[in-house]
């Protein structure tokens, strides 16, 4: 295998996957795929247009009755084969993800791909456990039964930071529950979504159950969200775009699942294990070059540990190795694009006017200058209401602020519009218990930051959206509950009929 993944032949037919086959787009516009590590274009393809979205939705609608009627066991068997097919494709998936996104190969191989395979294996089992209430006589004269049914055709939009995992998070619960789906990956990172769909087809997923449209948000994305035959939209991305998605979705009164931005607090109490907190902060802030909505971005450190924490983080950040994503020793790859690098640099440069850049704060020169690299950056001295504290940066930037009382630390943790994830660091079970209760976020880690598992849900609060990915809880998004009520009396005239017929026979 060529570690950089040969894409030209693999996607010669195009970057759309509709009704079981690759095809070209029809928008009349092309998209360059650029290696973030070199700035060089490695593939050009034609973007999906609204006609391609319509074709994909039609394919999904045609496949829906048959897939919805499949038994849980049949869907489970297909998903088990799907997990095996993904495992077989692990090297290609990792190489494509690193090429397209600039991820260090060790991140792709040890996190993105295994997590996706595990997610498929989890939903293969979960497909057989879609439950409703047992039958019962709640009125006395009727037996009630709860059916849990698929929503229908799902239209999902995934982001560019974790293309493979986000494809899995969107697709797997939807199809495990009996829905069909049209997924729009970010137009700059479609490769692993297409490989994912091809693996599903090889595993025996019927044509049309999973379709991929690689197109721009302003036409393909908006058409998918507003399509009258799409029953549900699931979107992961920025809060600003999420608001636009919600606005369009309301036009057809469709179900909506939003996983939006984050600004995760990292709260360090004065009895915390300092070394553990320092290592957790650097790893949690720099994972995926900081392009993670759950990344540690705001560290609040109780004053007795503050100076030592700042010093320890600065020293550890200095050891992080930037380099070629395909070098196994590389710790930190480039940002997704030069545009994103410049956006991150803009936040840091503006912060110089009101805060201190302790380390980093620049793009490297020399051999890495052509790529979208940015050095790990630590900032102190910012005010709580400053841009660097309040806004999602999506880069390798950590800002550290001190606090005095526990009350203050928890209040600061909640003092942004976001509520996706957080962590608290302490040896005191009562302190950590309070943090889990009072921090308003969809996930609160204790003495760690970032780990996720297939069995547990992922989703946020406040401006970070609503609804859950992963776990059996995600079925609440992708199923609808139907109440079926059977009369058990056999009596023609029911007692309640007197409200209509009065005393007439």
Secondary structure, 3 states (H helix, E strand, C coil): CCCCCCCCCCCCCCCEEECCEEECCCCCCEEEEECCCCCCEEEEEECCCHHHHHHHHHHHHHHHHHHHHCCHHHHHHHHHHHHHHHHHCHHHHHHHHHHHHCCCHHHHHHHHHHHHHHHHHHHHHHCCCCCCCCCECCCCCEEEEEEEEECCEEEEECCCCCHHHHHHHHHHHHHHCCCEEEEECCCCCCHHHHHHHHHHHHCCCCCCCEEECCCCHHHHHHHHHHCCCCCEEEEECCHHHHHHHHHHHHHHCCEEEEECCCCEEEEECCCCCHHHHHHHHHHHHHHHHHCCCCCEEEEEEEHHHHHHHHHHHHHHHCCCCECCCCCCCCCECCCCCHHHHHHHHHHHHHHCCCCEEEECCCCCCHHHCCCCCCCCEEEECCCCCCHHHHCCCCCCEEEEEEECCHHHHHHHHCCCCEECEEEEECCCHHHHHHHHHHCCCCEEEECCCCCCCCCCCECCEECCEECCECCHHHHHHHEEEEEEEEECCCCCCCHHHHHHHCCCC
